[in-house]
Amino acid sequence: MNAALLPETSLAELVQSLLATVECLRNEVAELRLENSDLRQQVRELQCDVGYWKSRHADAVKRNLKLQAELDQAKAEIRQLKSERFGKRSEKQSSTDRSNQLIDPQAPVALKNRRGQQPGKPAPRRRDYSQLPVREQAVDVAEQEKLCPCCGLSLESIGCGDDHQQIEIQTVVYRQIVKRKRYRRTCSCEGPAKTLTAPLPPKLLPKSIYGTSIWVHLLLEKFHLQRPTQRSIEQLRLLGVQLAPGTIADGLKRIEPLMTPIYEAIGAHQRESRKKQVKSAIVGGCGYSLVRIRWSSYWTPAAVTTYRNRTSPKMPKVC
């Protein structure tokens, strides 16, 4: 259709319609731009919030790790206090017991070298036992082996071969019979007695059937080796001697006064020394200290306890 043939009214209406459409589109674009600007502002605010909450999360993680470490430390201290308060009183501690260690029980255990000779290390020197007494033992071949298997003539001895040394031990329990010599006067004097008998050898317990060596053995077993008396009795039973526990207890009570001067001398020496290693305690209302000198331990009244160059005040004696 030719545009010239169109009526002028229809063209004007078409132009007005197009202008209205353009205006409507312009309004929509303006609204979309405004909405886009709002959305961009919200995105920037959310990005700021993300950074803030990330920092807060990092702080919370650090605080959680710190609290967890404090909790582990507190649990370890509780285990140690429980072990000191309610645990065994023995000073020995198993290598697998980690109750007194302030470490995480879930942590892996470091591998330790096996006991004994380490690979790549030189072999240790053999120990010298020349101070021990020697008992010789002659070993001979059988009689039939002293003959030649071919002609039957006897072999000639050419001495002994290389000496072979081995360490042996022999514990012997024996009965010692004391026979006392007796003498009779051959004169006619009236003053002294007519017969004279040799006195008995001195003993630790005069009227006891057990000699001094038995009590020395029991004292070393009990106080030096820290072995219970029942085990010492069982050991002697295997050797053929049956001791009664009541007899041993009564003998130890009789020996105690004999050891008192030694005990007092050790206590006086410890109190006069400048350096000590002690554990203080209150026993029966009095202050006592467990004194360690080499391998022995004993309780002594505590006066001044010195530990790491620090001096504690005197304990009041109320008993």
C-alpha positions as CSV (number, residue, x, y, z in Angstrom):
1,M,0.0,0.0,0.0
2,N,1.3,3.4,-0.8
3,A,1.9,5.7,2.1
4,A,0.5,8.6,0.2
5,L,-2.8,6.9,0.1
6,L,-3.0,6.5,3.9
7,P,-5.2,9.0,5.6
8,E,-3.4,11.6,7.7
9,T,-5.4,10.6,10.8
10,S,-4.1,7.1,10.8
11,L,-0.5,8.3,10.5
12,A,-0.9,10.6,13.4
13,E,-2.4,7.8,15.5
14,L,0.5,5.5,14.6
15,V,3.0,8.1,15.6
16,Q,1.3,8.7,18.9
17,S,1.2,5.0,19.6
18,L,4.9,4.6,18.9
19,L,5.7,7.6,21.1
20,A,3.7,6.1,23.9
21,T,5.4,2.7,23.5
22,V,8.9,4.4,23.6
23,E,7.9,6.3,26.7
24,C,6.7,3.1,28.3
25,L,10.0,1.4,27.4
26,R,11.9,4.3,28.8
27,N,10.1,4.0,32.1
28,E,10.7,0.3,32.3
29,V,14.4,0.8,31.6
30,A,14.6,3.4,34.3
31,E,12.9,1.1,36.8
32,L,15.2,-1.8,35.8
33,R,18.2,0.5,36.2
34,L,17.0,1.5,39.7
35,E,16.4,-2.1,40.6
36,N,19.8,-3.1,39.3
37,S,21.4,-0.4,41.4
38,D,19.6,-1.6,44.5
39,L,20.7,-5.2,43.8
40,R,24.3,-4.1,43.3
41,Q,24.1,-2.3,46.6
42,Q,22.8,-5.4,48.3
43,V,25.6,-7.5,46.7
44,R,28.2,-5.1,48.1
45,E,26.6,-5.3,51.6
46,L,26.5,-9.1,51.4
47,Q,30.1,-9.2,50.3
48,C,31.0,-7.1,53.4
49,D,29.0,-9.4,55.6
50,V,30.7,-12.4,54.1
51,G,34.1,-11.0,55.0
52,Y,32.9,-10.1,58.5
53,W,31.5,-13.5,59.2
54,K,34.6,-15.2,57.8
55,S,36.7,-13.3,60.3
56,R,34.3,-14.1,63.1
57,H,34.4,-17.8,62.1
58,A,38.2,-17.7,62.2
59,D,38.2,-16.1,65.6
60,A,35.7,-18.8,66.8
61,V,38.0,-21.6,65.5
62,K,41.0,-20.1,67.3
63,R,39.0,-19.7,70.5
64,N,37.8,-23.3,70.2
65,L,41.3,-24.6,69.7
66,K,42.5,-22.6,72.8
67,L,39.6,-23.9,74.9
68,Q,40.3,-27.5,73.7
69,A,44.0,-27.1,74.7
70,E,43.0,-25.8,78.1
71,L,40.5,-28.7,78.5
72,D,43.1,-31.2,77.6
73,Q,45.5,-29.6,80.1
74,A,42.8,-29.6,82.8
75,K,42.0,-33.3,82.1
76,A,45.7,-34.2,82.3
77,E,46.1,-32.4,85.6
78,I,43.0,-34.1,87.0
79,R,44.5,-37.5,85.9
80,Q,47.7,-36.6,87.7
81,L,45.9,-35.5,90.9
82,K,43.8,-38.6,90.9
83,S,46.9,-40.7,90.5
84,E,48.6,-38.9,93.3
85,R,45.6,-39.0,95.6
86,F,44.0,-42.4,94.8
87,G,46.7,-44.2,92.9
88,K,49.2,-46.8,94.0
89,R,51.8,-45.6,96.5
90,S,54.6,-47.5,94.9
91,E,57.3,-45.3,93.4
92,K,57.7,-47.7,90.5
93,Q,55.8,-46.8,87.4
94,S,55.1,-48.9,84.4
95,S,56.5,-47.7,81.1
96,T,53.0,-48.0,79.6
97,D,51.4,-45.9,82.4
98,R,50.8,-42.4,81.2
99,S,48.4,-41.2,83.9
100,N,51.0,-38.8,85.4
101,Q,52.1,-37.3,82.0
102,L,50.6,-34.0,80.9
103,I,50.2,-35.1,77.3
104,D,47.3,-36.1,75.1
105,P,46.6,-39.8,75.6
106,Q,45.5,-40.1,72.0
107,A,48.8,-38.8,70.7
108,P,51.0,-41.5,68.9
109,V,53.7,-43.0,71.0
110,A,57.2,-42.5,69.8
111,L,59.0,-45.7,68.9
112,K,61.8,-46.7,71.3
113,N,64.9,-48.7,70.6
114,R,64.7,-52.3,71.7
115,R,66.6,-53.3,74.7
116,G,70.0,-55.0,74.5
117,Q,72.7,-54.7,71.9
118,Q,72.0,-52.0,69.3
119,P,72.8,-52.7,65.6
120,G,75.9,-50.9,64.5
121,K,77.3,-50.5,68.0
122,P,80.5,-52.2,69.3
123,A,80.0,-55.3,71.4
124,P,80.5,-54.7,75.2
125,R,83.5,-56.1,77.0
126,R,83.1,-59.3,78.8
127,R,82.9,-59.0,82.6
128,D,85.8,-60.1,84.8
129,Y,85.0,-62.8,87.3
130,S,88.6,-63.4,88.5
131,Q,87.6,-62.4,92.1
132,L,85.4,-65.5,92.4
133,P,86.9,-68.7,93.9
134,V,87.8,-71.5,91.5
135,R,86.5,-75.1,91.6
136,E,88.2,-77.4,89.1
137,Q,86.2,-80.3,87.5
138,A,88.1,-82.9,85.5
139,V,86.2,-84.5,82.6
140,D,87.5,-87.7,81.1
141,V,86.4,-89.8,78.1
142,A,84.8,-93.2,78.5
143,E,87.0,-96.2,79.0
144,Q,86.0,-97.9,75.7
145,E,86.9,-94.7,73.9
146,K,90.5,-94.8,75.2
147,L,91.2,-97.7,72.9
148,C,92.1,-97.5,69.2
149,P,89.1,-98.7,67.2
150,C,91.4,-100.5,64.7
151,C,94.1,-102.3,66.6
152,G,92.7,-102.0,70.2
153,L,95.8,-100.5,71.7
154,S,95.3,-97.9,74.5
155,L,95.6,-94.2,73.9
156,E,98.4,-92.2,75.6
157,S,97.4,-89.2,77.7
158,I,98.9,-85.9,76.6
159,G,97.4,-83.7,79.3
160,C,94.3,-81.5,79.2
161,G,92.8,-79.4,76.4
162,D,91.6,-75.8,76.5
163,D,90.0,-74.7,79.7
164,H,86.3,-73.9,79.6
165,Q,85.0,-71.4,82.2
166,Q,81.4,-71.1,83.3
167,I,79.8,-69.3,86.3
168,E,77.9,-71.5,88.8
169,I,76.1,-70.8,92.0
170,Q,75.4,-73.1,94.9
171,T,73.3,-72.2,98.0
172,V,73.8,-74.6,100.9
173,V,71.8,-74.6,104.1
174,Y,73.4,-76.7,106.8
175,R,73.2,-77.5,110.5
176,Q,76.2,-76.3,112.5
177,I,77.0,-78.6,115.5
178,V,79.0,-76.8,118.1
179,K,81.1,-79.1,120.2
180,R,82.5,-77.4,123.2
181,K,85.7,-78.6,124.7
182,R,85.7,-79.5,128.4
183,Y,88.6,-79.7,130.8
184,R,89.0,-81.1,134.3
185,R,91.4,-80.0,137.0
186,T,94.2,-82.3,137.8
187,C,95.2,-80.4,140.9
188,S,93.7,-80.5,144.4
189,C,93.0,-76.8,144.8
190,E,89.7,-75.9,146.4
191,G,89.0,-72.5,144.8
192,P,88.0,-72.8,141.2
193,A,85.5,-75.3,139.7
194,K,86.7,-78.8,138.9
195,T,85.6,-78.6,135.2
196,L,85.9,-75.9,132.6
197,T,83.7,-75.8,129.4
198,A,84.3,-73.6,126.4
199,P,81.6,-70.9,126.0
200,L,79.2,-70.8,123.0
201,P,80.2,-68.6,120.1
202,P,78.4,-65.2,120.2
203,K,75.0,-65.0,118.5
204,L,72.7,-62.2,117.4
205,L,69.8,-63.7,119.4
206,P,71.2,-65.8,122.2
207,K,68.4,-68.4,122.7
208,S,67.4,-68.7,119.1
209,I,68.0,-71.8,117.1
210,Y,68.7,-69.7,114.0
211,G,72.3,-68.4,113.6
212,T,73.5,-65.0,112.7
213,S,73.7,-65.8,109.0
214,I,70.0,-66.5,108.8
215,W,69.1,-63.1,110.2
216,V,71.6,-61.4,108.0
217,H,70.0,-63.1,105.0
218,L,66.5,-62.1,106.1
219,L,67.5,-58.5,106.8
220,L,69.1,-58.1,103.4
221,E,66.2,-59.6,101.7
222,K,63.6,-57.4,103.5
223,F,65.4,-54.0,103.6
224,H,68.0,-54.1,100.9
225,L,66.2,-56.1,98.2
226,Q,62.7,-54.9,99.4
227,R,61.4,-58.5,99.2
228,P,58.4,-59.5,101.2
229,T,59.1,-61.8,104.1
230,Q,56.8,-64.5,102.8
231,R,58.8,-64.8,99.6
232,S,62.0,-65.2,101.6
233,I,60.3,-67.9,103.6
234,E,59.3,-69.7,100.4
235,Q,62.8,-69.4,99.0
236,L,64.3,-71.0,102.1
237,R,61.6,-73.7,102.0
238,L,62.9,-74.7,98.6
239,L,66.3,-75.1,100.1
240,G,65.0,-77.4,102.9
241,V,64.4,-75.0,105.7
242,Q,60.8,-74.2,106.9
243,L,60.7,-71.0,109.0
244,A,57.6,-69.9,110.9
245,P,56.4,-66.3,110.1
246,G,55.8,-65.7,113.8
247,T,59.3,-66.6,114.7
248,I,60.7,-64.2,112.1
249,A,58.4,-61.4,113.3
250,D,59.5,-62.0,116.9
251,G,63.1,-62.0,115.9
252,L,62.8,-58.7,114.0
253,K,61.2,-57.2,117.1
254,R,64.2,-58.3,119.2
255,I,66.7,-57.0,116.5
256,E,65.0,-53.6,116.4
257,P,66.7,-52.2,119.6
258,L,70.0,-53.2,118.2
259,M,69.5,-51.1,115.0
260,T,68.3,-48.0,116.9
261,P,71.8,-46.5,117.4
262,I,72.5,-46.9,113.6
263,Y,69.1,-45.3,112.9
264,E,69.8,-42.4,115.2
265,A,73.3,-41.9,113.7
266,I,71.9,-41.7,110.2
267,G,69.3,-39.2,111.3
268,A,71.9,-37.1,113.0
269,H,74.1,-37.2,110.0
270,Q,71.2,-36.2,107.7
271,R,70.1,-33.3,109.9
272,E,73.7,-32.0,109.9
273,S,74.1,-32.2,106.1
274,R,73.6,-29.2,104.0
275,K,71.8,-30.9,101.0
276,K,68.9,-33.2,101.4
277,Q,66.2,-34.9,99.3
278,V,63.1,-35.3,101.4
279,K,59.4,-35.8,101.2
280,S,57.5,-34.1,104.1
281,A,54.4,-35.6,105.7
282,I,52.4,-35.2,108.9
283,V,52.3,-38.5,110.8
284,G,50.3,-38.6,114.1
285,G,50.3,-34.8,114.4
286,C,54.1,-34.5,114.0
287,G,56.2,-33.4,111.1
288,Y,58.2,-36.2,109.6
289,S,60.4,-36.4,106.4
290,L,61.2,-39.4,104.3
291,V,65.0,-39.2,104.0
292,R,66.7,-40.8,101.0
293,I,70.4,-41.7,101.4
294,R,71.6,-43.8,98.4
295,W,69.4,-46.9,98.4
296,S,67.9,-46.6,101.9
297,S,64.9,-44.6,103.1
298,Y,63.7,-43.9,106.6
299,W,61.4,-41.5,108.5
300,T,62.9,-38.8,110.7
301,P,61.5,-35.8,112.5
302,A,61.6,-32.8,110.2
303,A,63.3,-29.6,111.4
304,V,64.3,-27.7,108.3
305,T,63.7,-29.0,104.8
306,T,66.0,-27.7,102.1
307,Y,65.0,-28.3,98.5
308,R,66.4,-26.4,95.5
309,N,68.1,-23.8,97.6
310,R,64.8,-22.9,99.3
311,T,64.2,-23.3,103.0
312,S,60.7,-24.0,104.5
313,P,59.8,-23.0,108.1
314,K,60.1,-25.4,110.9
315,M,57.1,-27.7,111.4
316,P,55.4,-27.3,114.8
317,K,55.8,-30.3,117.0
318,V,52.5,-30.9,118.8
319,C,52.8,-34.5,119.8
